[in-house]
Structures are given as C-alpha cells and as structure tokens.
C-alpha cells in the first residue's frame, strides 16, 4: 500500500469522533493496528482559525492543539474496535510532554500513537507529533477515558 494512502478517511473518522470543524484535528489514518498503534495525519493550512491570533505575523500552531490532535488520534484507535453506542472518548491527562519544534502553515503532521496500557475504561498511550518528513514537534504520554455519554452530562 502507498504510505500516504488512507485506511480511514475523514468520513470514517467522523463516525468515531464527536469533533467537527474547527476542532476535528485528524484528516486521515494511514495505519491502524488494534490495541497497539495508529498513524494519522493532520494537514496544517493557513486557513486554520487559530492562526488569526496565534500569531498573526508569525503563525504557529498552539501546543495545546498539537496535544489535542494526538488525543484525537488516540481516541480513534481506542474507539474503532469497541462498541460505540452511547460512548465518547475523553482526553483525561498528559505526562512527560515536550514541545520540540513549532508547527507552521503548510506543515503536514504525522501523529503516531503507541498504546502503553489498554484498559476497558482508561487507556494510556505515548504520542508523537512529527512534521513531515521527520522533524519532531511534540510528544508525551496521554491518558484517555471511554465514558458513557449520559455520565458526561451535568444535571
């Protein structure tokens, strides 16, 4: 298979993740191995709404959105092979996070997630955001929870 050919396109991603524009930060999935790893892609364009304020004269993707993109890739991996009815993936925590290089308009981010621990409710992964072809942007350990939609609503 061509290394840039998607195993999941944006339509399939939207069936798993609840996110929509401008908060859907994964464009396609290149590799997916149940319970082990995912490699996804985020194409960073100048049209991203966050570049209007971060920073207009020197646009840089906010680090927190790099982590969100990694968390979304992890959510796809953790949700793809589970019963999706009434469930949502939630980004719960981050550890050992490092920001290495700024992400700018025109960059292509490769989001690599490796599972450290896959639990029924909570899972821990190690994620790397890499600017193609091989420039590290960010990495860290993330914990995600798979929660019932009903339990996430405040009463």
Residue frames relative to the residue before (quaternion, step in Angstrom):
aa qw qx qy qz dx dy dz
X 1.0000 0.0000 0.0000 0.0000 0.00 0.00 0.00
X 0.5544 -0.5877 0.4855 0.3339 3.56 -1.14 0.73
X 0.5059 -0.6916 0.4185 0.3010 3.61 -0.79 1.00
X 0.7130 0.4194 -0.2647 0.4956 3.62 1.18 -0.35
X 0.4913 0.6546 -0.4342 0.3762 3.59 1.28 0.06
X 0.4205 -0.7394 0.4769 0.2215 3.56 -0.81 1.02
X 0.2840 -0.6996 0.6234 0.2031 3.52 -1.19 0.70
X 0.7483 0.1028 -0.1094 0.6461 3.56 1.36 -0.27
X 0.2205 -0.7641 0.5901 0.1390 3.56 -0.91 0.92
X 0.7623 -0.4032 0.2559 0.4368 3.56 -1.31 0.07
X 0.6124 0.5540 -0.3499 0.4424 3.61 1.07 -0.67
X 0.6780 0.4703 -0.2864 0.4869 3.58 0.96 -0.85
X 0.6125 0.5491 -0.3419 0.4543 3.59 1.05 -0.75
X 0.6716 0.5074 -0.2991 0.4494 3.60 0.94 -0.86
X 0.5938 0.5506 -0.3705 0.4549 3.61 1.19 -0.33
X 0.7130 0.4340 -0.2400 0.4957 3.59 1.20 -0.52
X 0.7708 0.3189 -0.1692 0.5248 3.59 0.83 -1.00
X 0.4332 -0.7032 0.4961 0.2677 3.59 -1.02 0.72
X 0.5201 0.6790 -0.3958 0.3343 3.61 1.24 -0.30
X 0.0551 -0.7581 0.6489 0.0338 3.54 -1.27 0.61
X 0.7165 -0.4221 0.3170 0.4560 3.56 -1.30 0.27
X 0.6158 -0.2064 -0.7602 -0.0173 1.63 -1.87 1.66
X 0.5723 0.6431 -0.3618 0.3576 3.60 1.22 0.19
X 0.5314 0.5681 -0.4455 0.4432 3.60 1.18 0.13
X 0.0781 -0.8603 0.5026 -0.0337 3.55 -0.34 1.30
X 0.6300 0.4547 -0.3530 0.5214 3.59 1.22 0.43
X 0.2517 -0.8109 0.5165 0.1109 3.58 -0.70 1.11
X 0.7875 -0.1171 0.0869 0.5988 3.57 1.08 -0.69
X 0.3312 -0.7068 0.5898 0.2074 3.53 -1.33 0.38
X 0.2641 -0.7905 0.5396 0.1191 3.57 -0.80 1.07
X 0.7898 0.0435 0.0008 0.6119 3.58 1.08 -0.77
X 0.0252 0.7850 -0.6168 0.0525 3.53 -1.10 0.75
X 0.0332 0.7854 -0.6144 0.0675 3.54 -0.67 1.15
X 0.4784 -0.7241 0.4182 0.2681 3.55 -0.40 1.28
X 0.8616 0.1058 -0.1110 0.4839 3.53 -0.90 1.06
X 0.7311 0.4382 -0.2324 0.4686 3.60 1.24 -0.06
X 0.8076 -0.2214 0.1947 0.5107 3.59 0.54 -1.10
X 0.0969 -0.7453 0.6544 0.0836 3.48 -1.42 0.30
X 0.0936 -0.7317 0.6687 0.0931 3.53 -1.24 0.59
X 0.0031 -0.8028 0.5922 -0.0694 3.53 -0.64 1.21
X 0.3177 -0.7469 0.5605 0.1644 3.56 -1.33 0.28
X 0.0773 -0.7335 0.6733 0.0510 3.50 -1.22 0.78
X 0.2135 -0.7556 0.6084 0.1158 3.59 -0.70 1.11
X 0.2046 -0.7954 0.5635 0.0889 3.56 -0.57 1.17
X 0.0441 -0.8166 0.5753 -0.0142 3.57 -0.58 1.17
X 0.6309 -0.5388 0.4024 0.3870 3.54 -1.24 0.40
X 0.6215 0.5740 -0.3281 0.4203 3.61 1.21 -0.45
X 0.4108 0.7007 -0.4878 0.3198 3.62 1.24 -0.01
X 0.5094 -0.6913 0.4136 0.3025 3.62 -0.77 0.96
X 0.6340 0.5595 -0.3495 0.4036 3.62 1.04 -0.61
X 0.5818 0.5947 -0.3850 0.3994 3.62 1.15 -0.41
X 0.5196 0.6377 -0.4157 0.3880 3.62 1.20 -0.33
X 0.8166 0.2178 -0.1021 0.5247 3.57 1.02 -0.72
X 0.7595 0.3299 -0.1691 0.5345 3.61 1.24 -0.15
X 0.5200 -0.7026 -0.4349 0.2164 1.85 0.64 2.31
X 0.5854 -0.6416 0.3456 0.3553 3.63 -0.77 0.92
X 0.7556 0.3783 -0.2193 0.4878 3.61 0.93 -0.81
X 0.7732 0.1194 -0.0827 0.6173 3.61 1.26 -0.24
X 0.1232 -0.8604 0.4887 0.0759 3.61 0.52 1.20
X 0.0370 0.7660 -0.6360 0.0858 3.53 -0.92 1.11
X 0.4479 -0.6705 0.5182 0.2851 3.59 -0.96 0.86
X 0.4780 -0.6808 0.4669 0.2999 3.62 -0.78 0.97
X 0.5683 -0.6314 0.4191 0.3205 3.55 -0.99 0.89
X 0.6276 0.5457 -0.3433 0.4363 3.57 0.99 -0.79
X 0.6584 0.4899 -0.3153 0.4766 3.62 1.10 -0.60
X 0.5548 0.5582 -0.3930 0.4755 3.60 1.19 -0.41
X 0.6739 0.4799 -0.2911 0.4804 3.56 0.96 -0.87
X 0.6217 0.5291 -0.3384 0.4680 3.58 1.05 -0.72
X 0.6327 0.5187 -0.3354 0.4671 3.61 0.98 -0.79
X 0.6419 0.5029 -0.3188 0.4832 3.60 1.00 -0.80
X 0.6539 0.5135 -0.3126 0.4593 3.59 0.96 -0.87
X 0.6451 0.5080 -0.3273 0.4675 3.60 1.01 -0.74
X 0.6250 0.5148 -0.3430 0.4761 3.60 0.98 -0.77
X 0.6407 0.5107 -0.3201 0.4756 3.59 0.99 -0.84
X 0.6313 0.5457 -0.3251 0.4450 3.59 1.00 -0.82
X 0.6229 0.5254 -0.3359 0.4723 3.58 1.02 -0.77
X 0.6654 0.5095 -0.2993 0.4561 3.57 0.86 -1.00
X 0.7261 0.4529 -0.2518 0.4520 3.57 0.83 -0.96
X 0.7244 0.4412 -0.2454 0.4694 3.60 1.08 -0.66
X 0.5467 0.6760 -0.3885 0.3053 3.60 1.05 -0.73
X 0.8012 0.3019 -0.1332 0.4992 3.57 0.88 -0.91
X 0.6042 0.5295 -0.3593 0.4748 3.58 1.24 0.46
X 0.6035 -0.5113 0.4600 0.4034 3.51 -1.35 0.23
X 0.2802 -0.8175 0.4892 0.1180 3.57 -0.52 1.22
X 0.4741 0.7026 -0.4414 0.2945 3.58 1.18 -0.37
X 0.8744 -0.0045 -0.0389 0.4837 3.53 -0.85 1.10
X 0.5891 0.5600 -0.3749 0.4458 3.63 1.14 0.58
X 0.0696 -0.7692 0.6335 0.0472 3.54 -1.24 0.61
X 0.3704 -0.6976 0.5544 0.2623 3.58 -1.07 0.68
X 0.0800 -0.7986 0.5960 0.0263 3.59 -0.95 0.87
X 0.4073 -0.6664 0.5806 0.2301 3.54 -1.05 0.95
X 0.1483 -0.8507 0.5029 0.0370 3.60 -0.45 1.21
X 0.8039 -0.1364 0.1096 0.5685 3.61 0.93 -0.80
X 0.1666 -0.7564 0.6211 0.1199 3.52 -1.37 0.25
X 0.0572 -0.7815 0.6212 -0.0044 3.54 -1.11 0.81
X 0.8504 0.1841 -0.1240 0.4770 3.53 -1.31 0.45
X 0.2721 0.7853 -0.5092 0.2236 3.58 1.05 0.78
X 0.0193 -0.7723 0.6346 -0.0207 3.53 -1.02 0.92
X 0.1966 -0.7355 0.6361 0.1255 3.53 -1.08 0.83
X 0.2120 -0.8393 0.4968 0.0614 3.56 -0.62 1.15
X 0.8013 -0.0477 0.0885 0.5898 3.61 0.85 -1.01
X 0.5215 -0.6460 0.4509 0.3277 3.60 -1.06 0.67
X 0.3052 -0.7173 0.6004 0.1781 3.54 -1.19 0.71
X 0.1085 -0.8221 0.5588 -0.0104 3.55 -0.75 1.14
X 0.6755 -0.4609 0.3601 0.4490 3.59 -1.24 0.25
X 0.7509 0.3539 -0.2926 0.4746 3.55 -1.00 0.91
X 0.5619 0.5967 -0.3944 0.4155 3.58 1.24 -0.29
X 0.2376 -0.7062 0.6440 0.1733 3.53 -1.29 0.52
X 0.1998 -0.7939 0.5675 0.0878 3.55 -0.69 1.13
X 0.1920 -0.7255 0.6505 0.1169 3.52 -1.00 0.92
X 0.1704 -0.7940 0.5819 0.0440 3.56 -0.67 1.18
X 0.0417 -0.8166 0.5748 -0.0309 3.56 -0.38 1.26
X 0.0342 -0.7938 0.6065 -0.0310 3.55 -0.78 1.10
X 0.0579 -0.7629 0.6438 0.0136 3.54 -0.97 0.99
X 0.4097 -0.7184 0.5094 0.2377 3.57 -0.85 0.99
X 0.2519 -0.7362 0.6132 0.1359 3.53 -1.00 0.96
X 0.7764 -0.0817 0.0903 0.6184 3.56 0.94 -0.99
X 0.1319 -0.7920 0.5941 0.0482 3.58 -0.76 1.06
X 0.0153 -0.8160 0.5765 -0.0397 3.54 -0.29 1.29
X 0.6713 -0.5030 0.3584 0.4098 3.54 -1.27 0.23
X 0.7923 0.2504 -0.1276 0.5415 3.60 0.95 -0.88
X 0.8038 0.1337 -0.0455 0.5778 3.59 0.99 -0.83
X 0.0533 -0.7909 0.6097 0.0006 3.53 -1.01 0.88
X 0.2288 -0.7557 0.5993 0.1318 3.54 -1.19 0.64
X 0.0452 -0.7993 0.5989 -0.0226 3.55 -0.96 0.96
X 0.2940 -0.6812 0.6238 0.2457 3.53 -1.35 0.23
X 0.0802 -0.8209 0.5654 0.0076 3.56 -0.76 1.05
X 0.0918 -0.7602 0.6409 0.0547 3.51 -1.23 0.69
X 0.1711 -0.7291 0.6538 0.1083 3.54 -1.05 0.89
X 0.0382 -0.8153 0.5756 -0.0489 3.56 -0.60 1.19
X 0.3383 -0.7089 0.5818 0.2109 3.56 -0.89 0.97
X 0.4492 -0.7008 0.4817 0.2740 3.58 -0.68 1.10
X 0.5449 -0.1793 -0.8188 -0.0242 1.54 -1.93 1.53
X 0.8507 -0.0417 0.0721 0.5190 3.64 0.92 -0.68
X 0.4092 0.6982 -0.4838 0.3332 3.60 0.97 0.83
X 0.3672 -0.7441 0.5044 0.2391 3.63 -0.54 1.08
X 0.1938 -0.7804 0.5868 0.0952 3.58 -0.95 0.93
X 0.7735 -0.1803 0.1609 0.5860 3.60 0.86 -0.96
X 0.0360 0.7812 -0.6231 -0.0098 3.52 -1.30 0.38
X 0.2068 0.7778 -0.5794 0.1286 3.53 -1.25 0.40
X 0.4941 -0.6123 0.5247 0.3252 3.51 -1.38 0.15
X 0.1002 -0.8041 0.5860 0.0064 3.55 -0.84 1.04
X 0.1912 -0.7405 0.6290 0.1397 3.54 -1.16 0.65
X 0.0888 -0.7871 0.6102 0.0128 3.53 -0.95 0.98
X 0.2044 -0.7603 0.6042 0.1227 3.51 -1.16 0.68
X 0.2495 -0.7161 0.6300 0.1675 3.54 -1.17 0.68
X 0.0109 0.8466 -0.5259 0.0810 3.55 -0.21 1.31
X 0.5567 -0.5724 0.4834 0.3588 3.53 -1.28 0.48
X 0.5412 -0.6216 0.4538 0.3388 3.57 -0.97 0.86
X 0.6457 0.5511 -0.3212 0.4198 3.58 0.93 -0.88
X 0.6937 0.4762 -0.2763 0.4644 3.59 1.03 -0.73
X 0.6347 0.5310 -0.3396 0.4470 3.59 1.21 -0.21
X 0.5965 0.5689 -0.3607 0.4364 3.59 1.22 -0.27
X 0.3574 -0.7090 0.5635 0.2281 3.55 -1.00 0.83
X 0.2593 -0.7751 0.5592 0.1389 3.52 -1.02 0.79
